[in-house]
Amino acid sequence: MDPVATNSGAAADMSNGKTWFHFEERGVFWGMRLILATYGLLGRAVCLCLVNAVVLYYWLSHGKARAASTNYLQRIAQHPNSTVVADRRTSLRHFMQFGAAVVDKFAAWRGDITFEQVHIPDRSPLERILDTGRGGVLIGAHLGNMDVCRAMSQMRDDIRLNVLVHTRHAEKFNRLLGEISDNVNLALIQVSELSPATAILLQQRVDAGELVVIMGDRVPLSGGQRTVPAPFLGEPAPFPQGPFILASLLKCPVLTLFCTREKNHFQIEFRPLADRIILPRRDRDTAMAGYIQDYAAQLEAQCLRYPLQWFNFYDFWHQDTL
């Protein structure tokens, strides 16, 4: 759902002090405009060719991103039931899946992906929240295509999504979305740090019955001191505390949210994480670790089911944050 971070494919350059965030800000907005124009004028097939050419160049020229992809695929391949072969060909397929997800992103923005193309196995976790009249927090991941969740607004008239993004271009993306879609049920909110003003704004929106969407699989911009290690595909990896701290402040139910492609349709899954995240002072670290481990376990299960649809092309495990 994050126009940049959801499927950015950004490689972190930790040796030079550059993270995924710094890479994403290089001309992303105007690149989005160009590809979106291509999609609108020439259609999906031509747009996919353009995107795949860019993705191929990136795969060939960015060794660290390629190595990160292979490292991730090796972890998947080690699972007993996996059929993945962690070679260069599979890595390229991994990147090309990302390219297809980018094109799906634009289709979702234009409203070309309708609710009829979306399968939701179990709506009840979300509907229970909405039926209370208050909102909740949905913790997603850079897996599949969160932008397709825009179609959720066709599920019920009372669905309003507030998506927290790390890009400084949030206002521009909101304007761009307004140019190509009349869907007013989605707002992007730029947030690099959780300020009191942001917390108050989000509390107001949750109280009004709206949903807050935040990604749970990216380290914070401030670095690793605000992460918690959790088992993930065979080794502890750093997960951000921020989404869970935010959810505890908002005092509302929390679900995980995953949206993946299944051939010609998309699947959206809601899973309960907590009726309310409680972080007591005495056992705060232990409680935090429990919630994050539950989230990491759900993400791992999704990665094993859809191994080529997790799009974090940077070294997720061996960062300086651990």
Backbone hydrogen bonds in HBPLUS format (Angstrom, degrees):
<---DONOR---> <-ACCEPTOR-->    atom                        ^
c    i                          cat <-CA-CA->   ^        H-A-AA   ^      H-
h    n   atom  resd res      DA  || num        DHA   H-A  angle D-A-AA Bond
n    s   type  num  typ     dist DA aas  dist angle  dist       angle   num
A0006-THR N   A0002-ASP O   2.96 MM   4  4.75 151.7  2.04 124.9 132.1     1
A0013-ASP N   A0018-LYS O   2.83 MM   5  4.88 131.4  2.07 127.3 142.2     2
A0016-ASN N   A0013-ASP O   3.23 MM   3  5.73 143.2  2.37 109.5 118.2     3
A0018-LYS N   A0013-ASP O   2.85 MM   5  4.88 148.0  1.95 154.8 144.2     4
A0017-GLY N   A0014-MET O   3.09 MM   3  4.85 162.3  2.12 101.0 105.2     5
A0024-GLU N   A0020-TRP O   3.21 MM   4  6.40 159.2  2.26 150.6 155.8     6
A0026-ARG N   A0023-PHE O   3.25 MM   3  5.95 172.4  2.25 124.6 125.9     7
A0031-GLY N   A0027-GLY O   3.04 MM   4  6.14 152.2  2.12 150.1 158.7     8
A0032-MET N   A0028-VAL O   2.84 MM   4  6.09 152.3  1.92 153.7 161.1     9
A0033-ARG N   A0029-PHE O   3.06 MM   4  6.42 153.6  2.13 144.0 151.0    10
A0034-LEU N   A0030-TRP O   3.03 MM   4  6.26 158.8  2.07 146.4 151.1    11
A0035-ILE N   A0031-GLY O   3.02 MM   4  6.26 169.8  2.03 154.5 156.4    12
A0036-LEU N   A0032-MET O   2.84 MM   4  5.90 159.5  1.89 150.8 157.5    13
A0037-ALA N   A0033-ARG O   2.90 MM   4  6.06 153.6  1.97 145.3 152.4    14
A0038-THR N   A0034-LEU O   3.02 MM   4  6.31 153.7  2.09 145.2 152.4    15
A0039-TYR N   A0035-ILE O   2.89 MM   4  6.18 157.7  1.94 150.0 155.9    16
A0040-GLY N   A0036-LEU O   2.93 MM   4  6.19 160.9  1.96 149.7 154.5    17
A0041-LEU N   A0037-ALA O   2.92 MM   4  6.07 155.4  1.98 150.2 156.3    18
A0042-LEU N   A0038-THR O   2.82 MM   4  5.58 164.6  1.85 150.1 155.4    19
A0043-GLY N   A0039-TYR O   2.95 MM   4  4.68 140.0  2.12 120.7 127.5    20
A0047-CYS N   A0043-GLY O   3.12 MM   4  6.21 161.0  2.16 149.8 155.7    21
A0048-LEU N   A0044-ARG O   2.74 MM   4  5.89 156.3  1.79 155.9 162.2    22
A0049-CYS N   A0045-ALA O   3.11 MM   4  6.39 149.9  2.20 142.3 149.9    23
A0050-LEU N   A0046-VAL O   3.04 MM   4  6.37 158.8  2.08 152.1 157.3    24
A0051-VAL N   A0047-CYS O   2.92 MM   4  6.18 168.5  1.93 156.2 159.0    25
A0052-ASN N   A0048-LEU O   2.84 MM   4  5.90 161.5  1.88 147.3 153.0    26
A0053-ALA N   A0049-CYS O   3.01 MM   4  6.17 146.5  2.12 142.4 150.7    27
A0054-VAL N   A0050-LEU O   3.18 MM   4  6.53 155.9  2.24 148.2 154.1    28
A0055-VAL N   A0051-VAL O   2.83 MM   4  6.13 159.8  1.88 152.8 159.4    29
A0056-LEU N   A0052-ASN O   2.80 MM   4  5.93 156.6  1.86 145.3 151.3    30
A0057-TYR N   A0053-ALA O   3.08 MM   4  6.28 160.1  2.12 143.5 148.6    31
A0058-TYR N   A0054-VAL O   2.95 MM   4  6.23 157.7  2.00 147.8 154.4    32
A0059-TRP N   A0055-VAL O   2.83 MM   4  6.08 158.3  1.87 151.1 157.1    33
A0060-LEU N   A0056-LEU O   2.93 MM   4  6.14 157.7  1.98 151.1 156.6    34
A0061-SER N   A0057-TYR O   2.94 MM   4  6.01 149.6  2.03 148.0 156.1    35
A0062-HIS N   A0058-TYR O   2.96 MM   4  5.69 135.3  2.17 150.1 155.2    36
A0066-ARG N   A0062-HIS O   3.08 MM   4  6.36 160.0  2.12 151.9 158.2    37
A0067-ALA N   A0063-GLY O   2.78 MM   4  5.96 156.8  1.84 149.2 155.8    38
A0068-ALA N   A0064-LYS O   2.90 MM   4  6.05 152.6  1.98 142.6 150.2    39
A0069-SER N   A0065-ALA O   2.99 MM   4  6.22 154.9  2.05 145.8 152.1    40
A0070-THR N   A0066-ARG O   3.01 MM   4  6.30 162.0  2.04 148.9 153.4    41
A0071-ASN N   A0067-ALA O   2.86 MM   4  6.04 157.9  1.90 149.1 155.5    42
A0072-TYR N   A0068-ALA O   3.00 MM   4  6.18 163.2  2.03 148.4 152.4    43
A0073-LEU N   A0069-SER O   2.91 MM   4  6.16 164.0  1.94 152.6 157.3    44
A0074-GLN N   A0070-THR O   2.85 MM   4  6.03 147.5  1.95 147.9 156.6    45
A0075-ARG N   A0071-ASN O   3.21 MM   4  6.52 149.3  2.31 143.4 150.6    46
A0075-ARG N   A0072-TYR O   3.08 MM   3  5.24 121.0  2.45  98.1 112.4    47
A0076-ILE N   A0072-TYR O   3.08 MM   4  6.49 151.2  2.17 147.0 155.4    48
A0077-ALA N   A0073-LEU O   2.80 MM   4  6.02 158.6  1.85 148.6 154.8    49
A0078-GLN N   A0074-GLN O   3.12 MM   4  6.28 135.2  2.33 139.7 149.5    50
A0079-HIS N   A0076-ILE O   3.06 MM   3  5.61 160.3  2.10 114.7 121.0    51
A0082-SER N   A0079-HIS O   3.08 MM   3  5.34 168.0  2.10 118.7 121.9    52
A0087-ASP N   A0085-VAL O   2.92 MM   2  5.81 132.6  2.15 108.5  94.3    53
A0091-SER N   A0087-ASP O   2.99 MM   4  6.30 155.4  2.06 150.0 157.8    54
A0092-LEU N   A0088-ARG O   2.90 MM   4  6.18 156.3  1.96 150.0 155.5    55
A0093-ARG N   A0089-ARG O   2.97 MM   4  6.30 155.6  2.03 146.4 153.5    56
A0094-HIS N   A0090-THR O   2.82 MM   4  6.09 147.1  1.93 145.2 154.9    57
A0095-PHE N   A0091-SER O   3.03 MM   4  6.43 153.3  2.10 148.9 154.6    58
A0096-MET N   A0092-LEU O   2.86 MM   4  6.15 157.7  1.91 151.3 158.1    59
A0097-GLN N   A0093-ARG O   2.85 MM   4  6.08 145.6  1.97 146.7 155.2    60
A0098-PHE N   A0094-HIS O   3.25 MM   4  6.59 145.4  2.38 136.6 145.5    61
A0098-PHE N   A0095-PHE O   2.97 MM   3  5.01 118.4  2.36  93.6 109.4    62
A0099-GLY N   A0095-PHE O   3.00 MM   4  6.49 147.7  2.11 143.7 152.8    63
A0100-ALA N   A0096-MET O   2.97 MM   4  6.33 156.1  2.02 149.0 154.2    64
A0101-ALA N   A0097-GLN O   2.94 MM   4  6.21 147.9  2.05 143.0 152.2    65
A0101-ALA N   A0098-PHE O   3.05 MM   3  4.96 115.9  2.48  91.9 108.1    66
A0102-VAL N   A0098-PHE O   2.94 MM   4  6.31 143.3  2.08 147.9 158.1    67
A0103-VAL N   A0099-GLY O   3.23 MM   4  6.61 156.0  2.29 148.0 152.9    68
A0104-ASP N   A0100-ALA O   2.95 MM   4  6.27 155.5  2.01 145.7 153.1    69
A0105-LYS N   A0101-ALA O   2.86 MM   4  6.09 139.6  2.03 139.0 150.2    70
A0106-PHE N   A0102-VAL O   3.27 MM   4  6.75 149.9  2.37 146.4 151.7    71
A0107-ALA N   A0103-VAL O   3.06 MM   4  6.40 155.4  2.12 148.8 156.2    72
A0108-ALA N   A0104-ASP O   2.85 MM   4  6.11 153.5  1.92 149.2 156.0    73
A0109-TRP N   A0105-LYS O   2.93 MM   4  6.26 155.7  1.99 148.0 155.0    74
A0110-ARG N   A0106-PHE O   2.99 MM   4  6.19 154.1  2.05 147.6 153.6    75
A0112-ASP N   A0107-ALA O   2.81 MM   5  4.99 142.6  1.95 161.8 157.4    76
A0111-GLY N   A0108-ALA O   3.10 MM   3  5.09 152.1  2.18 100.8 109.4    77
A0117-GLN N   A0114-THR O   2.99 MM   3  5.55 154.2  2.06 113.1 120.7    78
A0118-VAL N   A0115-PHE O   3.09 MM   3  5.13 162.3  2.12 107.2 111.3    79
A0266-PHE N   A0117-GLN O   2.92 MM 149  6.31 162.8  1.95 161.2 167.0    80
A0119-HIS N   A0266-PHE O   2.69 MM 147  6.04 165.9  1.71 162.5 167.3    81
A0268-ILE N   A0119-HIS O   2.93 MM 149  6.27 156.2  1.99 152.0 159.5    82
A0126-LEU N   A0123-ARG O   3.10 MM   3  5.76 122.3  2.45 118.6 130.8    83
A0127-GLU N   A0123-ARG O   2.99 MM   4  6.13 169.4  2.00 157.4 160.6    84
A0128-ARG N   A0124-SER O   2.91 MM   4  5.89 155.0  1.97 152.7 156.7    85
A0129-ILE N   A0126-LEU O   3.08 MM   3  5.29 122.2  2.42 100.6 114.6    86
A0130-LEU N   A0126-LEU O   3.03 MM   4  6.37 167.1  2.05 158.1 160.7    87
A0131-ASP N   A0127-GLU O   2.89 MM   4  5.91 152.4  1.96 147.1 154.0    88
A0132-THR N   A0129-ILE O   3.12 MM   3  5.59 153.3  2.20 110.4 118.2    89
A0133-GLY N   A0130-LEU O   3.10 MM   3  5.58 157.0  2.15 112.5 119.4    90
A0135-GLY N   A0206-VAL O   2.78 MM  71  4.43 146.2  1.90 136.5 142.9    91
A0212-VAL N   A0136-GLY O   2.95 MM  76  6.34 163.3  1.98 159.2 164.8    92
A0137-VAL N   A0253-PRO O   3.05 MM 116  6.46 166.1  2.07 160.3 164.0    93
A0255-LEU N   A0137-VAL O   2.94 MM 118  6.38 160.8  1.98 161.9 167.7    94
A0138-LEU N   A0212-VAL O   2.76 MM  74  6.07 164.9  1.78 162.4 165.5    95
A0214-ILE N   A0138-LEU O   3.03 MM  76  6.46 158.2  2.08 162.2 167.6    96
A0139-ILE N   A0255-LEU O   2.84 MM 116  6.28 164.4  1.86 159.4 162.2    97
A0257-LEU N   A0139-ILE O   2.99 MM 118  5.77 150.1  2.08 132.3 130.8    98
A0140-GLY N   A0214-ILE O   2.87 MM  74  6.04 151.0  1.95 139.4 148.0    99
A0216-GLY N   A0140-GLY O   2.98 MM  76  5.96 156.7  2.03 141.2 141.6   100
A0311-PHE N   A0142-HIS O   2.84 MM 169  5.67 164.0  1.86 171.4 176.8   101
A0144-GLY N   A0309-GLN O   2.69 MM 165  4.99 156.7  1.74 145.6 150.9   102
A0145-ASN N   A0259-CYS O   2.93 MM 114  5.67 148.5  2.03 137.2 147.4   103
A0148-VAL N   A0145-ASN O   3.17 MM   3  5.87 152.8  2.24 115.9 122.2   104
A0149-CYS N   A0146-MET O   2.93 MM   3  5.50 155.5  1.99 114.0 121.8   105
A0150-ARG N   A0147-ASP O   3.01 MM   3  5.86 166.0  2.03 121.2 124.3   106
A0151-ALA N   A0148-VAL O   2.91 MM   3  5.89 160.9  1.95 127.4 130.7   107
A0152-MET N   A0149-CYS O   2.86 MM   3  5.22 156.2  1.92 108.9 116.9   108
A0153-SER N   A0150-ARG O   3.12 MM   3  6.01 162.0  2.16 122.6 125.9   109
A0154-GLN N   A0151-ALA O   2.96 MM   3  5.61 161.3  2.00 117.1 123.1   110
A0155-MET N   A0152-MET O   2.78 MM   3  5.15 157.0  1.83 112.9 121.0   111
A0159-ILE N   A0156-ARG O   3.42 MM   3  5.84 161.0  2.46 116.9 115.9   112
A0211-LEU N   A0160-ARG O   2.81 MM  51  5.94 174.3  1.81 169.4 171.4   113
A0161-LEU N   A0185-ASN O   2.82 MM  24  6.01 177.8  1.82 156.6 156.1   114
A0187-ALA N   A0161-LEU O   2.94 MM  26  6.33 150.0  2.03 151.9 161.7   115
A0162-ASN N   A0211-LEU O   2.78 MM  49  6.01 143.0  1.92 153.3 165.8   116
A0213-VAL N   A0162-ASN O   2.81 MM  51  5.95 166.5  1.82 147.0 150.0   117
A0163-VAL N   A0187-ALA O   2.80 MM  24  6.15 159.0  1.85 167.7 171.3   118
A0189-ILE N   A0163-VAL O   2.81 MM  26  5.95 164.9  1.83 157.0 156.5   119
A0164-LEU N   A0213-VAL O   2.92 MM  49  6.19 170.8  1.93 178.1 175.3   120
A0165-VAL N   A0189-ILE O   2.97 MM  24  6.01 161.6  2.00 141.7 145.4   121
A0191-VAL N   A0165-VAL O   2.88 MM  26  6.02 158.0  1.93 174.6 176.3   122
A0172-LYS N   A0169-HIS O   2.98 MM   3  5.20 114.1  2.43 103.7 120.0   123
A0173-PHE N   A0169-HIS O   2.88 MM   4  6.15 160.4  1.92 162.8 169.4   124
A0174-ASN N   A0170-ALA O   2.88 MM   4  6.14 154.9  1.94 149.9 157.0   125
A0175-ARG N   A0171-GLU O   3.03 MM   4  6.29 153.6  2.10 143.4 150.2   126
A0176-LEU N   A0172-LYS O   2.82 MM   4  6.11 154.7  1.88 147.8 155.6   127
A0177-LEU N   A0173-PHE O   2.78 MM   4  5.99 161.3  1.81 153.3 157.8   128
A0178-GLY N   A0174-ASN O   3.00 MM   4  6.21 148.9  2.09 139.6 148.3   129
A0179-GLU N   A0175-ARG O   3.04 MM   4  6.35 135.0  2.25 140.8 152.5   130
A0179-GLU N   A0176-LEU O   3.09 MM   3  5.09 129.3  2.36  95.4 108.8   131
A0180-ILE N   A0176-LEU O   3.31 MM   4  6.62 141.2  2.47 145.9 154.8   132
A0181-SER N   A0177-LEU O   2.91 MM   4  5.78 128.6  2.18 148.8 160.7   133
A0199-ALA N   A0195-SER O   3.00 MM   4  6.30 161.4  2.03 154.9 160.2   134
A0200-ILE N   A0196-PRO O   2.94 MM   4  6.15 156.2  2.00 149.4 155.2   135
A0201-LEU N   A0197-ALA O   3.00 MM   4  6.21 161.9  2.04 147.6 152.5   136
A0202-LEU N   A0198-THR O   2.93 MM   4  6.16 166.8  1.95 155.7 158.6   137
A0203-GLN N   A0199-ALA O   2.91 MM   4  6.03 151.2  1.99 142.8 151.4   138
A0204-GLN N   A0200-ILE O   2.99 MM   4  6.23 155.6  2.05 148.8 154.7   139
A0205-ARG N   A0201-LEU O   3.09 MM   4  6.43 151.2  2.18 144.4 152.3   140
A0206-VAL N   A0202-LEU O   2.88 MM   4  6.12 157.8  1.93 152.1 157.8   141
A0207-ASP N   A0203-GLN O   2.89 MM   4  6.03 162.4  1.92 149.0 154.4   142
A0208-ALA N   A0204-GLN O   3.04 MM   4  6.23 131.9  2.28 133.4 145.8   143
A0210-GLU N   A0205-ARG O   2.87 MM   5  5.33 157.5  1.92 155.4 150.8   144
A0209-GLY N   A0206-VAL O   2.90 MM   3  5.12 159.8  1.94 111.2 115.6   145
A0223-GLY N   A0220-PRO O   3.11 MM   3  5.63 165.0  2.13 114.1 118.9   146
A0227-THR N   A0224-GLY O   3.16 MM   3  5.32 131.5  2.40 126.2 119.3   147
A0241-GLN N   A0226-ARG O   3.03 MM  15  5.84 159.9  2.07 157.2 151.0   148
A0228-VAL N   A0239-PHE O   2.80 MM  11  5.35 153.1  1.87 149.6 157.7   149
A0239-PHE N   A0228-VAL O   3.00 MM  11  5.35 159.9  2.04 129.6 135.7   150
A0230-ALA N   A0237-ALA O   2.95 MM   7  5.51 150.8  2.04 142.8 149.5   151
A0237-ALA N   A0230-ALA O   2.94 MM   7  5.51 154.4  2.00 139.0 142.5   152
A0232-PHE N   A0235-GLU O   3.10 MM   3  5.52 146.0  2.22 116.9 126.0   153
A0235-GLU N   A0232-PHE O   3.41 MM   3  5.52 164.3  2.44 106.2 110.6   154
A0244-PHE N   A0241-GLN O   2.94 MM   3  5.59 127.0  2.23 121.5 134.7   155
A0245-ILE N   A0241-GLN O   2.97 MM   4  6.13 154.4  2.04 153.6 160.5   156
A0246-LEU N   A0242-GLY O   2.87 MM   4  6.02 169.2  1.89 161.8 164.6   157
A0247-ALA N   A0243-PRO O   3.04 MM   4  6.17 158.7  2.09 135.5 141.6   158
A0248-SER N   A0244-PHE O   3.02 MM   4  6.17 149.2  2.12 137.1 145.1   159
A0249-LEU N   A0245-ILE O   3.00 MM   4  6.31 150.5  2.09 149.0 156.9   160
A0249-LEU N   A0246-LEU O   3.08 MM   3  5.14 117.9  2.48  96.4 111.6   161
A0250-LEU N   A0246-LEU O   2.99 MM   4  6.28 149.0  2.09 151.5 160.5   162
A0251-LYS N   A0247-ALA O   3.15 MM   4  6.32 124.3  2.47 137.6 150.1   163
A0254-VAL N   A0274-ALA O   2.82 MM  20  5.26 164.3  1.84 171.3 170.4   164
A0273-LEU N   A0254-VAL O   2.92 MM  19  5.53 161.7  1.95 151.0 146.6   165
A0274-ALA N   A0254-VAL O   3.22 MM  20  5.26 161.0  2.25 141.4 140.4   166
A0256-THR N   A0271-ARG O   2.77 MM  15  5.20 161.3  1.81 153.2 158.2   167
A0271-ARG N   A0256-THR O   3.16 MM  15  5.20 154.8  2.23 135.0 139.8   168
A0258-PHE N   A0269-GLU O   3.11 MM  11  5.29 157.8  2.16 144.9 151.6   169
A0269-GLU N   A0258-PHE O   2.83 MM  11  5.29 161.8  1.86 156.9 163.1   170
A0260-THR N   A0267-GLN O   2.93 MM   7  5.31 154.4  2.00 148.6 152.6   171
A0267-GLN N   A0260-THR O   2.75 MM   7  5.31 164.1  1.77 159.2 164.9   172
A0262-GLU N   A0265-HIS O   2.67 MM   3  5.28 172.0  1.68 161.4 161.3   173
A0265-HIS N   A0262-GLU O   3.01 MM   3  5.28 161.1  2.05 122.7 128.7   174
A0287-ALA N   A0283-ASP O   2.92 MM   4  6.09 166.3  1.94 160.4 164.4   175
A0288-MET N   A0284-ARG O   2.84 MM   4  5.99 165.4  1.86 155.4 159.9   176
A0289-ALA N   A0285-ASP O   2.95 MM   4  6.08 163.4  1.97 146.4 150.9   177
A0290-GLY N   A0286-THR O   3.08 MM   4  6.31 148.4  2.19 142.4 150.6   178
A0291-TYR N   A0287-ALA O   3.18 MM   4  6.56 161.4  2.22 156.2 158.8   179
A0292-ILE N   A0288-MET O   3.03 MM   4  6.26 168.9  2.04 158.0 161.3   180
A0293-GLN N   A0289-ALA O   2.87 MM   4  5.93 154.8  1.93 145.4 152.5   181
A0294-ASP N   A0290-GLY O   3.07 MM   4  6.28 151.7  2.15 144.1 151.5   182
A0295-TYR N   A0291-TYR O   3.02 MM   4  6.34 158.2  2.06 149.2 155.0   183
A0296-ALA N   A0292-ILE O   2.82 MM   4  6.04 166.5  1.84 153.8 157.6   184
A0297-ALA N   A0293-GLN O   2.93 MM   4  6.05 152.3  2.01 143.7 150.6   185
A0298-GLN N   A0294-ASP O   3.12 MM   4  6.41 153.2  2.20 144.6 151.2   186
A0299-LEU N   A0295-TYR O   2.91 MM   4  6.23 159.1  1.95 154.8 161.2   187
A0300-GLU N   A0296-ALA O   2.85 MM   4  6.03 158.3  1.90 147.3 153.4   188
A0301-ALA N   A0297-ALA O   3.09 MM   4  6.30 157.5  2.14 143.1 148.4   189
A0302-GLN N   A0298-GLN O   3.12 MM   4  6.43 152.2  2.20 144.4 151.6   190
A0303-CYS N   A0299-LEU O   2.91 MM   4  6.22 156.3  1.97 153.5 160.3   191
A0304-LEU N   A0300-GLU O   2.98 MM   4  6.25 152.2  2.06 151.5 158.6   192
A0305-ARG N   A0301-ALA O   3.13 MM   4  6.36 141.8  2.28 138.0 148.0   193
A0305-ARG N   A0302-GLN O   3.13 MM   3  5.06 122.7  2.47  92.5 107.1   194
A0306-TYR N   A0302-GLN O   2.80 MM   4  5.97 153.4  1.87 152.5 160.4   195
A0309-GLN N   A0306-TYR O   3.05 MM   3  5.55 163.7  2.08 124.9 126.3   196
A0316-PHE N   A0314-TYR O   2.84 MM   2  5.80 102.4  2.45 119.6 105.0   197
